[in-house]
Amino acid sequence: MKVLVIGTGAREHALCRSLSQDPAVSELHCAPGNAGIARVATLHPVDQLDGDAVTALARELGADLVVVGPEAPLVAGVAEPLRAAGIPVFGPGKEAARLEGSKAFAKDVMAAAGVPTARSYVCTTEQEAAEALDAFGAPYVVKDDGLAAGKGVVVTEDRAAALEHAVACGRVVIEEYLDGPEVSLFAITDGTTVLPLVPAQDFKRALDGDQGPNTGGMGAYSPLPWAPEGLVAEVLESVLQPTVDELRHRGTPFSGLLYAGLALTSRGTRVIEFNARFGDPETQVVLARLRTPLAGVLLAAANGTLGELEPLRWSDEAAVTVVMASEGYPASPRTGDPIEGLDAAEADGTAFVLHAGTAPGPDGAVLTAGGRVLSVTAVGADLAEARARAYAGVAEISFKGAQHRTDIAAGAAR
Ligand code: AMP
């Protein structure tokens, strides 16, 4: 099978790593990719938002499957020309991707499907926003309606800051605050059959102890020893299947990866958000535990044959990933610094490095090229061992101003 992966981040590196280990994959390509992906796939400098260019590349390569990693190309409609050309594609079309592309659309789908989520108002004026903030009270939750790379959400006790964010965004969803631990649950679907993956937890805030601004994600772990038994079955029944059914009934079936961000509140499980693609950094730990070869699963989702697939097989081991970000992330990341210690981090074979914002430099050097620079992932017999191994890898890597959280999975590993 020839597979083309679209994207540039650590999620795509994780996908490429798993695909490269799948004996069914004979050729692996990535567009545009990054310095780490180049080690397992052939890179192509194609604009990931240009559906025609991606389709032309897929045709030229004779790709049997195209896997679209990030949300931006999905929301931009990159899947459509690929499907029109008869090329199997893993990832929803533009309409279904609005589940992530518009928070207001997601709320509408959830209401129609009876999916439990926070009560909310869609607001477009300062007055509407002020009224919604006062209706719910503090802590205030204000979400940019559109795509914001995980950074469009402000959760604050400060009413003025909440209102300022609402005004700056224009169109926002203001919702009730959900208390309780968060879980990310991914499901692979072909638009009808839904296969949940294993739950993971990510760490959205920049600093230890969940302090600092929201980021794209600073680390993740799986499994969740504290999660209630039966959680996956409950979320499949109350969230994932009804959502997939609702979109199919609307004539815009969702195939690809449906990501449910959940809060386990005292009043039950609630959806915080949907995403239309694998989450980064949870993908790193979820795929590290997947034993079933990945390509066949993604192809079955693309071809509408997931119902015929054997149940997915999982490792009992635990996985932890720690993101290393550049100085100034998320506000104003510094780039262009050489990264040292990449080989040393993988030397003992227990941890692996997945690249995100990296670029090749002179003489084989690898330079920082984005906010989240890379992630170090490790598996172990339990979370404590996986965590120790991941942090041992992190300790080997250095670049100017590097930052990472030191408490990823710390609470759960105790
Ligand atoms: P989102 O981009 O919607 O996942 O939001 C980013 C983060 O903001 C989430 O992971 C939560 O930590 C937080 N958040 C979003 N919505 C709520 C809510 N209704 N109540 C509490 N926290 C929230």
Residues whose N, C-alpha, C, O or C-beta is under 5 A from the ligand:
A	BS01	AMP	A118 V141 G150 V153 V155 E175 E176 Y177 L178 K204 G261 I272 E273
